[in-house]
């Protein structure tokens, strides 16, 4: 079991995969997008300090993707994780994009708002086919310097990424007819332990759940203190099939971390007024119990028995340390009851212990 710098054990959750492998997730996971220079360039020294801080906090689950910095995130994880005992950490990456060499001016996601800065000269090409997924995983293994990856997610087979439900359905079909078969074969051979999808929409995750045999989903922003529609059908289906859920974006792009302010962000854009009003009400309830809003937001998803880890964003080492401190905050059970009384939390939402 992982321990923190003060000697306390980091809490973990176990998931038994379809092939009988046991995966041990720390309740607080680390998302590798900032290592890819998301929103701002990060020096090598800053990246190493970030990872050292995360490790010292007890976190042992690391998630990354080829998209993050067009390979830069995976490369930076290589130097830090490779000397560690392989059994001491859990790592996931994603498939669905191939990175092609290109001229600097042709690289994907040029510098700008919400983009990755100072990336290698690579152009992303969506490819969810059988061969494309196998190639993507081979490249990731090289960038990570590993012989195996614990969890592989199909990345972004959703309307949010591809622009329409029709386009997303075409990508889902491409994946299930091709890339899914490749992952299923590699899982059967023991080359990977678990397969799933990393997506922004619980409806797509439910579609995939009914179409294939998955172990775990990484769901970004769709099961939070602010949004619980996934409780209607998706999370009960996960419970029925014993599928784990990693919750990304527990702060809904920032508003549950910062509270309501003029430039508060929700779902990757400016927060609408109705969202701000709901957050104001949640914040008032939290304040009445002397609980900080982000503490409640970070802990909330872990109330559900199928949620195995929560990945909170951190742009700096200090933010990673802050997240670890918030995760250990004591939150009275009366807070969750009060939120339900005020109709700010669904009645069927399991309360964290």
PLY file of the C-alpha trace (Angstrom):
ply
format ascii 1.0
element vertex 353
property float x
property float y
property float z
element edge 352
property int vertex1
property int vertex2
end_header
0.00 0.00 0.00
1.27 3.47 -0.86
2.24 5.82 1.93
2.38 9.59 2.04
5.24 11.79 3.20
3.74 11.92 6.70
3.69 8.13 6.87
-0.09 7.69 6.49
-1.38 5.08 4.07
-3.05 6.36 0.90
-6.52 4.87 0.54
-6.94 2.43 -2.33
-9.80 0.68 -4.10
-9.62 -2.71 -5.77
-11.11 -3.68 -9.14
-11.25 -7.26 -10.37
-10.99 -7.29 -14.16
-12.77 -9.59 -16.60
-9.65 -11.77 -16.82
-9.24 -11.99 -13.05
-6.46 -9.44 -12.59
-6.60 -7.28 -9.47
-6.05 -3.57 -10.05
-5.41 -1.37 -7.02
-6.32 2.29 -7.59
-5.40 5.05 -5.19
-8.56 7.05 -4.56
-6.78 10.14 -5.85
-5.31 9.62 -9.31
-3.03 11.85 -11.38
-4.02 13.11 -14.81
-1.04 13.60 -17.11
-2.42 16.35 -19.39
-0.47 19.15 -17.63
2.75 17.22 -18.32
1.94 17.81 -21.99
2.06 21.60 -21.46
-1.69 22.03 -21.23
-2.56 25.76 -21.01
1.08 26.73 -20.39
4.61 25.45 -21.03
6.08 23.43 -18.17
9.83 23.08 -17.78
11.44 19.69 -17.23
12.27 20.76 -13.67
8.64 21.71 -13.02
7.41 18.43 -14.49
9.73 16.39 -12.27
8.75 18.38 -9.18
5.09 17.79 -10.01
5.61 14.04 -10.25
7.73 13.87 -7.11
5.01 15.75 -5.21
2.30 13.44 -6.55
4.29 10.34 -5.58
5.02 11.73 -2.11
1.29 12.32 -1.60
0.71 8.58 -1.96
-0.87 8.66 -5.42
-0.01 5.56 -7.45
-2.48 5.76 -10.34
-1.23 7.71 -13.36
-3.31 8.40 -16.46
-1.92 9.76 -19.71
-2.59 9.78 -23.47
-0.79 10.40 -26.78
-2.91 13.55 -27.17
-1.40 15.18 -24.09
1.35 17.32 -25.54
1.43 15.13 -28.67
3.48 12.49 -26.85
5.20 14.79 -24.36
3.20 13.62 -21.33
4.05 9.96 -21.92
7.71 10.83 -22.48
7.94 12.77 -19.21
6.31 9.94 -17.28
8.94 7.60 -18.71
11.85 9.18 -16.91
10.04 9.30 -13.59
8.25 5.94 -13.47
10.77 3.67 -15.19
13.10 3.38 -12.14
10.13 2.57 -9.86
9.23 -1.07 -9.11
6.66 -1.94 -11.79
4.23 -3.37 -9.26
4.27 -0.14 -7.24
2.08 1.89 -9.63
-0.89 1.62 -11.98
-0.83 3.32 -15.36
-3.36 3.92 -18.13
-3.04 5.43 -21.57
-5.36 5.82 -24.53
-5.77 4.81 -28.16
-7.64 6.34 -31.09
-5.10 8.90 -32.26
-1.90 8.27 -34.18
0.81 10.93 -34.13
2.48 11.68 -37.44
5.68 13.65 -38.02
5.00 17.00 -39.66
6.38 20.49 -40.14
6.13 22.73 -37.05
3.45 24.91 -38.63
1.33 21.81 -39.37
1.28 20.41 -35.84
-2.09 19.72 -34.23
-3.50 21.98 -31.53
-1.36 25.03 -32.01
-0.72 27.32 -29.05
-3.89 28.94 -27.81
-6.64 28.77 -25.23
-7.20 25.19 -24.12
-4.33 23.94 -26.23
-0.98 22.31 -25.57
2.02 24.64 -25.79
5.51 23.98 -27.17
4.73 20.45 -28.30
6.75 18.20 -30.62
5.97 18.64 -34.32
3.29 16.00 -34.64
-0.09 15.87 -36.32
-2.86 13.76 -34.78
-4.81 11.37 -36.95
-7.95 9.68 -35.59
-7.74 5.94 -36.06
-9.88 3.47 -34.09
-9.19 0.57 -36.44
-7.66 -2.77 -35.47
-4.24 -1.93 -36.89
-4.38 1.71 -35.80
-5.03 0.79 -32.18
-2.22 -1.75 -32.13
0.19 0.78 -33.63
-0.90 3.45 -31.15
-0.24 1.15 -28.21
3.18 0.16 -29.57
4.16 3.83 -29.83
2.89 4.51 -26.30
4.96 1.65 -24.90
8.03 3.16 -26.53
7.33 6.66 -25.21
6.61 5.33 -21.72
9.58 2.97 -21.70
7.41 0.13 -20.36
6.85 -3.49 -21.32
3.16 -3.39 -20.46
0.37 -0.93 -19.69
-2.27 -1.78 -17.10
-5.30 -0.08 -18.62
-5.96 1.06 -22.19
-8.86 3.41 -22.93
-10.41 4.22 -26.31
-10.13 8.00 -26.34
-12.92 10.44 -27.18
-15.44 8.39 -29.15
-18.05 11.02 -28.30
-20.02 13.85 -29.87
-18.14 16.43 -27.80
-14.96 15.53 -29.71
-16.29 14.64 -33.16
-18.93 17.35 -33.47
-22.17 15.39 -33.76
-23.92 12.27 -32.55
-23.75 10.87 -36.08
-19.97 11.33 -36.25
-19.55 9.82 -32.78
-21.62 6.79 -33.75
-19.40 6.26 -36.78
-16.32 6.30 -34.55
-17.95 3.89 -32.09
-18.71 1.52 -34.96
-15.13 1.83 -36.24
-13.79 1.06 -32.78
-16.09 -1.87 -32.00
-15.41 -3.45 -35.40
-11.65 -2.91 -35.18
-9.83 -1.42 -32.21
-11.98 -3.18 -29.63
-11.06 -6.56 -31.13
-7.37 -5.65 -30.90
-7.66 -4.63 -27.24
-9.73 -7.70 -26.39
-7.10 -9.97 -27.95
-4.27 -8.22 -26.08
-6.21 -8.49 -22.83
-6.78 -12.21 -23.42
-3.06 -12.65 -24.08
-2.16 -10.79 -20.88
-0.43 -7.92 -22.68
-2.83 -5.47 -21.01
-4.91 -6.04 -17.88
-8.00 -3.95 -18.52
-9.76 -2.11 -21.32
-12.26 0.73 -21.38
-12.90 4.17 -22.80
-12.01 7.71 -21.76
-14.91 9.96 -22.72
-16.91 13.08 -21.84
-20.43 11.60 -22.14
-21.97 8.91 -19.95
-24.45 8.05 -22.72
-21.58 6.92 -24.96
-20.09 4.92 -22.11
-23.45 3.19 -21.70
-23.61 2.42 -25.42
-20.17 0.84 -25.23
-21.11 -1.10 -22.09
-23.97 -2.74 -23.96
-21.83 -3.40 -27.05
-18.73 -5.01 -25.54
-17.01 -6.47 -22.50
-15.26 -3.63 -20.67
-13.47 -3.38 -17.32
-13.38 0.33 -16.51
-14.40 3.72 -17.92
-12.78 7.09 -17.40
-15.71 9.50 -17.38
-14.82 13.21 -17.41
-17.11 15.70 -15.69
-20.31 13.68 -15.81
-20.57 12.38 -12.26
-19.86 15.28 -9.97
-21.36 17.29 -7.14
-22.94 19.37 -9.90
-24.03 16.62 -12.33
-25.51 13.24 -11.44
-27.60 12.20 -14.46
-25.34 9.17 -14.89
-27.17 7.66 -11.89
-30.29 7.17 -14.02
-29.08 4.19 -16.06
-25.31 4.16 -16.62
-23.98 3.72 -13.08
-26.59 1.05 -12.21
-25.48 -0.80 -15.35
-21.86 -0.56 -14.20
-22.87 -2.01 -10.84
-24.71 -4.86 -12.57
-21.73 -5.70 -14.77
-19.07 -4.90 -12.14
-17.42 -2.24 -14.28
-15.22 0.30 -12.51
-15.45 4.04 -13.11
-12.64 6.58 -12.84
-14.08 10.07 -12.50
-12.14 12.81 -14.26
-12.96 16.51 -14.04
-14.55 16.43 -10.55
-14.48 20.25 -10.51
-16.42 20.53 -13.82
-13.63 22.52 -15.50
-13.06 24.73 -12.47
-16.27 26.11 -11.01
-16.38 23.55 -8.19
-12.77 24.42 -7.33
-12.99 28.20 -7.47
-16.62 28.74 -6.58
-18.70 31.35 -8.37
-16.76 34.26 -9.82
-17.02 36.35 -12.97
-14.73 34.15 -15.06
-15.77 30.79 -13.58
-15.51 27.92 -16.06
-17.84 24.97 -16.56
-17.47 22.16 -19.12
-14.48 23.82 -20.85
-16.19 27.20 -21.28
-17.69 30.16 -19.38
-20.20 29.01 -16.76
-23.89 29.77 -17.55
-25.88 31.69 -14.97
-28.05 28.71 -14.02
-24.91 26.70 -13.24
-23.51 29.59 -11.19
-26.72 29.81 -9.18
-26.69 26.10 -8.38
-23.05 26.29 -7.31
-23.84 29.29 -5.08
-26.45 27.22 -3.28
-24.11 24.23 -2.92
-21.40 26.51 -1.59
-23.72 27.97 1.04
-24.56 24.50 2.33
-20.87 23.58 2.46
-20.06 26.80 4.31
-22.69 26.05 6.93
-20.77 22.86 7.76
-17.36 24.58 7.58
-16.44 22.47 4.53
-14.71 23.97 1.51
-16.54 23.51 -1.78
-13.62 21.76 -3.56
-13.21 19.35 -0.62
-16.82 18.22 -1.01
-16.51 18.10 -4.82
-13.39 15.96 -4.70
-14.86 13.49 -2.24
-18.39 13.25 -3.65
-17.82 10.80 -6.56
-16.17 8.26 -4.26
-19.50 7.70 -2.54
-20.52 5.46 -5.42
-19.28 1.88 -4.97
-18.24 1.54 -8.63
-16.03 4.65 -8.59
-12.45 3.48 -8.06
-10.54 6.75 -8.38
-10.95 10.49 -8.91
-8.55 12.45 -11.11
-8.33 16.13 -10.24
-6.51 18.65 -12.43
-3.26 20.19 -11.20
-1.16 22.68 -13.12
1.55 23.00 -10.48
3.10 20.89 -7.75
1.44 23.07 -5.14
-1.97 22.27 -6.63
-1.22 18.54 -6.60
-0.28 18.79 -2.93
-3.44 20.78 -2.22
-5.59 18.09 -3.89
-4.04 15.41 -1.68
-4.74 17.46 1.45
-8.34 18.08 0.36
-8.88 14.38 -0.31
-8.12 13.62 3.33
-10.47 16.30 4.70
-13.14 15.09 7.13
-16.62 15.78 5.78
-19.65 15.26 8.05
-22.34 12.94 6.74
-24.89 15.64 7.63
-23.56 17.72 4.73
-24.70 15.17 2.16
-28.11 14.90 3.85
-28.48 18.68 3.76
-27.62 18.80 0.05
-30.32 16.21 -0.61
-32.83 18.14 1.46
-32.10 21.25 -0.61
-32.50 19.23 -3.85
-28.87 19.90 -4.72
-27.92 16.23 -4.71
-29.98 13.36 -6.08
-31.75 11.20 -3.50
-30.26 8.08 -5.07
-26.69 9.45 -4.96
-24.66 7.32 -2.52
-23.05 9.54 0.13
-19.31 9.21 0.75
-18.24 7.71 4.07
0 1
1 2
2 3
3 4
4 5
5 6
6 7
7 8
8 9
9 10
10 11
11 12
12 13
13 14
14 15
15 16
16 17
17 18
18 19
19 20
20 21
21 22
22 23
23 24
24 25
25 26
26 27
27 28
28 29
29 30
30 31
31 32
32 33
33 34
34 35
35 36
36 37
37 38
38 39
39 40
40 41
41 42
42 43
43 44
44 45
45 46
46 47
47 48
48 49
49 50
50 51
51 52
52 53
53 54
54 55
55 56
56 57
57 58
58 59
59 60
60 61
61 62
62 63
63 64
64 65
65 66
66 67
67 68
68 69
69 70
70 71
71 72
72 73
73 74
74 75
75 76
76 77
77 78
78 79
79 80
80 81
81 82
82 83
83 84
84 85
85 86
86 87
87 88
88 89
89 90
90 91
91 92
92 93
93 94
94 95
95 96
96 97
97 98
98 99
99 100
100 101
101 102
102 103
103 104
104 105
105 106
106 107
107 108
108 109
109 110
110 111
111 112
112 113
113 114
114 115
115 116
116 117
117 118
118 119
119 120
120 121
121 122
122 123
123 124
124 125
125 126
126 127
127 128
128 129
129 130
130 131
131 132
132 133
133 134
134 135
135 136
136 137
137 138
138 139
139 140
140 141
141 142
142 143
143 144
144 145
145 146
146 147
147 148
148 149
149 150
150 151
151 152
152 153
153 154
154 155
155 156
156 157
157 158
158 159
159 160
160 161
161 162
162 163
163 164
164 165
165 166
166 167
167 168
168 169
169 170
170 171
171 172
172 173
173 174
174 175
175 176
176 177
177 178
178 179
179 180
180 181
181 182
182 183
183 184
184 185
185 186
186 187
187 188
188 189
189 190
190 191
191 192
192 193
193 194
194 195
195 196
196 197
197 198
198 199
199 200
200 201
201 202
202 203
203 204
204 205
205 206
206 207
207 208
208 209
209 210
210 211
211 212
212 213
213 214
214 215
215 216
216 217
217 218
218 219
219 220
220 221
221 222
222 223
223 224
224 225
225 226
226 227
227 228
228 229
229 230
230 231
231 232
232 233
233 234
234 235
235 236
236 237
237 238
238 239
239 240
240 241
241 242
242 243
243 244
244 245
245 246
246 247
247 248
248 249
249 250
250 251
251 252
252 253
253 254
254 255
255 256
256 257
257 258
258 259
259 260
260 261
261 262
262 263
263 264
264 265
265 266
266 267
267 268
268 269
269 270
270 271
271 272
272 273
273 274
274 275
275 276
276 277
277 278
278 279
279 280
280 281
281 282
282 283
283 284
284 285
285 286
286 287
287 288
288 289
289 290
290 291
291 292
292 293
293 294
294 295
295 296
296 297
297 298
298 299
299 300
300 301
301 302
302 303
303 304
304 305
305 306
306 307
307 308
308 309
309 310
310 311
311 312
312 313
313 314
314 315
315 316
316 317
317 318
318 319
319 320
320 321
321 322
322 323
323 324
324 325
325 326
326 327
327 328
328 329
329 330
330 331
331 332
332 333
333 334
334 335
335 336
336 337
337 338
338 339
339 340
340 341
341 342
342 343
343 344
344 345
345 346
346 347
347 348
348 349
349 350
350 351
351 352
